[in-house]
Amino acid sequence: MTMTVPAHQTTAADDLQIVQSPPTIADAQLILQLQMAGSISGADKGWLLLQAFETAPTMSQTKKRHPVGSPEWGQIWAFLAACETMATFVKNGLLNEALVGDVFWIQGAWQKSEKICRAMRKEAGEPRIMENFEWLAKRAS
């Protein structure tokens, strides 16, 4: 089990300290459920679509190759949502961070999608979009 504990004398979410206990069978089961959901939603295909770009694509490059409303666009969004969900589970102590790091390449996923995520924030005027995904990727570096 993982527990999130606020750091002393701070209130910023980035200053949370994650206290880890060893991974549990429940952690492994949740990861498998996330993988199944990713397969059903097309998130696994979304990762492959992003990998097909030589370098990390911008939002406009992504939209040009995979227009909004296309199945591929939906798969990329499913991938990003899966990353944010998993990172949110870790940040809130529901999923073991070390196990996630062993199973998934979070830092590489962020590097490949960072430009898209930042563009999403800018377009929406919402700085919290994909914040947990970014948070987890920074911890992995």
C-alpha positions as CSV (number, residue, x, y, z in Angstrom):
1,M,0.0,0.0,0.0
2,T,1.2,3.5,-0.7
3,M,0.3,6.6,1.4
4,T,0.5,10.2,0.4
5,V,1.7,12.5,3.1
6,P,1.9,16.3,2.8
7,A,5.4,17.6,3.3
8,H,6.0,19.7,6.4
9,Q,5.4,23.5,6.1
10,T,4.2,23.4,2.5
11,T,0.8,23.1,0.8
12,A,1.8,22.8,-2.8
13,A,0.7,19.5,-4.4
14,D,4.2,19.1,-6.0
15,D,5.7,19.0,-2.5
16,L,3.9,15.7,-1.5
17,Q,6.0,13.0,-0.1
18,I,5.1,9.5,-1.2
19,V,5.6,6.9,1.5
20,Q,5.9,3.5,-0.2
21,S,5.3,0.1,1.1
22,P,6.1,-3.0,-1.0
23,P,3.9,-3.6,-4.0
24,T,0.9,-5.8,-3.3
25,I,-1.2,-8.2,-5.3
26,A,-3.9,-5.5,-5.3
27,D,-1.3,-3.2,-7.0
28,A,-0.6,-5.8,-9.6
29,Q,-4.3,-6.4,-10.2
30,L,-5.0,-2.7,-10.7
31,I,-2.1,-2.5,-13.2
32,L,-3.6,-5.4,-15.1
33,Q,-7.0,-3.7,-15.0
34,L,-5.5,-0.5,-16.4
35,Q,-3.8,-2.5,-19.1
36,M,-7.1,-4.2,-20.1
37,A,-8.9,-0.8,-20.1
38,G,-6.1,0.6,-22.2
39,S,-6.4,-2.2,-24.7
40,I,-10.2,-1.8,-24.9
41,S,-10.0,2.0,-25.2
42,G,-7.2,1.9,-27.8
43,A,-4.7,3.5,-25.5
44,D,-2.1,0.8,-26.4
45,K,-2.6,1.8,-30.1
46,G,-2.3,5.5,-29.2
47,W,1.2,4.9,-27.8
48,L,2.2,3.2,-31.0
49,L,0.8,6.1,-33.0
50,L,3.0,8.6,-31.0
51,Q,6.0,6.3,-31.3
52,A,5.6,6.5,-35.1
53,F,6.8,10.2,-35.0
54,E,10.5,10.5,-35.2
55,T,10.6,13.2,-32.5
56,A,8.0,14.3,-30.0
57,P,5.1,15.7,-32.1
58,T,3.5,19.0,-31.6
59,M,-0.3,19.3,-31.4
60,S,-0.5,20.5,-35.0
61,Q,1.7,17.7,-36.3
62,T,-0.5,15.2,-34.4
63,K,-3.7,16.7,-35.7
64,K,-2.4,16.8,-39.3
65,R,-1.5,13.1,-39.3
66,H,-4.5,12.0,-37.1
67,P,-7.4,14.5,-37.6
68,V,-9.7,15.3,-34.7
69,G,-12.5,12.8,-34.7
70,S,-10.5,10.1,-36.3
71,P,-10.1,6.7,-34.6
72,E,-6.4,7.4,-34.3
73,W,-7.1,10.7,-32.6
74,G,-9.3,8.9,-30.1
75,Q,-6.6,6.3,-29.4
76,I,-4.0,9.0,-28.7
77,W,-6.4,10.7,-26.3
78,A,-7.1,7.3,-24.6
79,F,-3.4,6.8,-24.1
80,L,-2.9,10.3,-22.5
81,A,-6.0,9.7,-20.3
82,A,-4.6,6.3,-19.2
83,C,-1.2,7.9,-18.3
84,E,-3.0,10.6,-16.3
85,T,-5.2,8.1,-14.5
86,M,-2.3,5.9,-13.5
87,A,-0.3,8.9,-12.3
88,T,-3.2,10.1,-10.3
89,F,-3.5,6.7,-8.6
90,V,0.1,6.8,-7.7
91,K,0.0,10.4,-6.4
92,N,-3.0,9.6,-4.3
93,G,-1.5,6.5,-2.8
94,L,-3.7,4.0,-4.6
95,L,-0.9,2.4,-6.7
96,N,2.7,1.5,-5.9
97,E,5.0,3.9,-7.7
98,A,8.0,1.5,-7.9
99,L,5.8,-1.2,-9.5
100,V,4.4,1.3,-12.1
101,G,8.0,2.3,-12.9
102,D,9.0,-1.3,-13.4
103,V,6.0,-2.0,-15.8
104,F,5.7,1.3,-17.7
105,W,8.2,3.8,-19.2
106,I,6.5,6.9,-17.8
107,Q,9.4,9.2,-18.5
108,G,9.5,8.2,-22.2
109,A,5.8,8.4,-22.6
110,W,5.9,12.0,-21.2
111,Q,8.8,12.9,-23.4
112,K,6.9,11.7,-26.5
113,S,3.6,13.5,-25.5
114,E,4.8,16.6,-23.6
115,K,4.2,19.0,-26.4
116,I,0.7,17.7,-27.0
117,C,-0.1,17.9,-23.2
118,R,1.2,21.5,-23.0
119,A,-0.8,22.5,-26.0
120,M,-3.9,21.0,-24.4
121,R,-3.3,23.1,-21.3
122,K,-2.8,26.2,-23.4
123,E,-5.9,25.6,-25.6
124,A,-8.1,25.0,-22.6
125,G,-6.5,27.6,-20.4
126,E,-6.3,25.0,-17.7
127,P,-2.8,24.3,-16.2
128,R,-4.0,21.2,-14.4
129,I,-4.5,19.1,-17.6
130,M,-2.1,16.1,-17.4
131,E,-0.4,17.5,-14.3
132,N,-0.2,14.2,-12.6
133,F,1.3,12.5,-15.6
134,E,4.0,15.2,-15.7
135,W,4.5,14.9,-12.0
136,L,5.1,11.2,-12.2
137,A,7.4,11.5,-15.2
138,K,9.5,14.1,-13.3
139,R,9.8,11.7,-10.4
140,A,11.0,9.0,-12.7
141,S,13.8,11.0,-14.1
